[in-house]
Amino acid sequence: MTNKPSPAIMTTLKANKPTFTYQIVSYCLVFPIFRILLKGLTYGNENVPLNGPLVVVANHGSHLDPPLLGHALGRPLAFMAKQELFQIPLLGKIIRACGAYPVKRGASDREAIRIATARLEEGWATGVFLDGTRQKNGKVNTPMPGAALLSARSGAPLLPVAIINSHRVLGTGRLWPKLIPIHLRIGEPLPPPNSRKRNDLRATTYELQQRINAMLDEGLLSPREQRLLAHRQSNQAKKTGPNLEVQASHDPS
């Protein structure tokens, strides 16, 4: 008699495994834009937990940010999206397969948090922009406590990520992209806040803001960091050998 995995475990496995559509969008659309046109690089992929719930917290400067994050982190990333987008033929199926989940226009913050918490309980990595909206300077300016609250409710760790230059490529007010490099810096995960009390949420939110802005201030990867990144990738390729799928899923940089 064989023991079948529980429904909860199966849901978690499904959340961590990219769908076919997700892979098509990531590697046929996002990959050439990020890696080739924008000379994209990702530093710190070893900090990304590959399994279990995770709150990915980033600055927000462009509409490019969600797909770039989902591709660069090496695991599916869920984001909130307006419910109306899911009613558009083809687009609705694509964004759903890529991890987006619908939120009604005008929904309360409490409802949005409830929906996001449900995704975390399914084992998803869920993306949150600290400011909530795009910022002209690309930094974290007026952080909201939503990410900290999600972490406190679910027990999921928080992963700070700095997206460098996306606001210059296609920020607010730009109709055409400017083809300059976009680099991502991934920090070490933070534990959940001590409680859901306002002071604890504020303290964690402030720490996230400081860490992300500090990585933004470091700027694009230096030549030394790029050499170190290439060395890590070379060593990883030797360890994994012909198993390219494992290599790509761990560090897509």
N, C-alpha and C positions, 0 to 999 in steps of 0.2 A: 504493500500500500504506500503510495507516494503522497507526500504532504504538499498541497498546493499553496502558493503564496496567498496571503490574505488580500482582500480588496484594497486595503490601505497601502500595502506594499506595492501592489500592481499599479495603483494610481501614482505613487511616487516614482516608480520606474518609468512610467509613461511621461511624467512631467520632466524627467531628466534626459529623456531620449528625444533627439530632434526628429520631427516628422519629415516625410519625404519632401513635402512642400516647403518646410522650413529650410531644409538643406538646399533645395533648388534656389530659393530666394537669396539665401546667405552666400552661396558660392558662385551663382551665375549672375547675380545682380549687385549685391553689396560688396562682394570680394573685389571685382574689377574697379568699382568706384573708390573704395577705401584703400585697397592695397596698391593699385596701379595709378589711377588718376590723382589721388590725394597722397600718395606715398605714405600710407598709414602704417603706424607701428604701435605695438602694445607692450608695455613694460610692467612686469609684476604679475603675470598670469599664474605664477606659483602660489599667489595669495588667494586664488579663487577656489572655494570649496566646490567640488564637482558633483556632490550629492546633497540632498536635503534642502530644506527651506532656506532662503537667503534674501535679504533686503539689500538690493544694489542701489547705492545712493550716489548721485552725480550732480554736477552743475549742468545748466541747460542754456545753450546759446543758439541752437538751430534745430529745424525739423529733422535733420540728419541724425541727431543723437540716438533715438531709440534703435534704429536698425544697426548703427555702428556698434552700440553697446552689445546688442544681441549677438552680433557676429564675433566681436573681439574677445568676449569673455569665454567662448568655447562651450557654452551650455545655453539651452533655451531660456529666454527672458520674457516674462509676462509684463505687459503694460496696460494701463487703462486706455480705452478709446471710446469716443462718442458712439452711442448706440446706432445713430443714423448711418455710420460708416459700414455697419454690418449688413445693412439693407441694400447696399450697392452690389449688383451682380459681379461676380468674380473677386472684386476687392474684398468683400466681406469674408469669403472663404479663405482668401490668402492671409489676411491679417489674423483670422481666428487660428489658422494652422500655425502661424508664427508666434502664437502665445498671447495675442491681445484679447482682452475681455471687455464686454460692453458695460458702460455706465450711462444711465439716462441723463439727458441734458437737464440741468437744474437739480440733480440729485444732491442730497445733503452730504456733508463731509462724513457723517456717521455711516451713511449707506455705502459710500465709496470705500471707507476703511473696512467695513464688514465684507465687502466683495473681495478686496485685496487680501484680507486675512484668510478667507476661504481658499484662495489660490496658494497661499503659503502652506496651509494645512494639507494641501494636495502634494506638497513637495516642490513647488515651483520656486525659481528665483524670480523675484518681483522687482521691477525697476521703479524708482521714485526720484524725481528731480526736486531737490531741496527747496528751491524757490517756487516751484509749481508752474511757472511760466518762463519763457525765454528772456534772457538778460542781455542787454546790448553789449556789455563789457565781458560777457562770458563767465563771470565769477558768481559765487554764491553771495548774494547781497542781503536778502531778507528771508532767511530760512524759516520754513514751516515745520511744526513738530510731527507731521504725519508719518515720516519714516521711523522716527523713534517710537511712536505709538504702535505702529505695525509690529515692530520688533518686540516691544513689551508684551503685546497681546499674544504673539505667536511663539516667542522664545527664539526666533531666528536671529542669527548674527547680522551685523550691518557691514557692508563692504563699500568703503569710500572709493570713488573713481573720479579722476579729473580728465575731462575731455578738452584737449588743448587746441584752440584755433577754429573750432566749428562755427563760432560766432563770426569769424572773419570770412569763412568760406560761404556760408549761406545763412547769415543772421537776419534779424528783423530789419525790414526795409530793402533787402537785397532781392532782386528779381532773377539774377543770374549768378551761378556759383563762381567764386574765385578759386582757381586751382592752386592752392598752397597746402603744405602738409598738415595733416591732423594726427596727433599722437595721443594715446591714452596712457595714463599712469594709474596703476591699481595699487591701493594701499593695503595694509594689513586689516583683517576683520576686527570689528569692535563687538564686545558682548552686548546683549540687550540692556536697556536701562534697568536700574534696581527696582523700579516700580512704575506704575502709570501716573504717579503724582506729577504735577506740573513742573516742579523744580527738577525732578529727575529727567523728565523729557526735555526740558530746556538745556540742561547740562549736556546731555548726549547730542542734541541738535547743534549746540555750540561747538562741541568737539568735532563733529562731522564737518561743519563749516570751516573750522580752522585747518583740518587735515586736507580737505579738498583744495582750499585756496592756497595752502602751502605747496601742494603738488603743482597747481597751476603756475605759481610763481617760479617754479623750477624751469618751466618752459619746455620746449621740444627736447627730445632726447639728445644728449651730447654725443659726439663721436665715440667717446669712451663707453657710454652706455649702449650705444648701438653695437659696438664690437662685443661687449659682454653679452648682449642679447643674442647675437649671431653664434657666439661660443656655446651658450646654453642650448640653443636649438640644435647645433651640431652634435652635442653630447647626447641630447635626447633622441635624435635620429639614430645614433649608434646603438642606444639601449633598446629602442623599439624595433630596430631592424626593418623588415618589410611590412610591419603592421602599421601602415600609414594612417589607418582610421584612429588608432589610439593616439598617435602623435598629433593629429589634427584636432582631436577633441580635447587634448590637454593644453596645448599652447598653439593657437592659430596664428601667432605673430609671424 
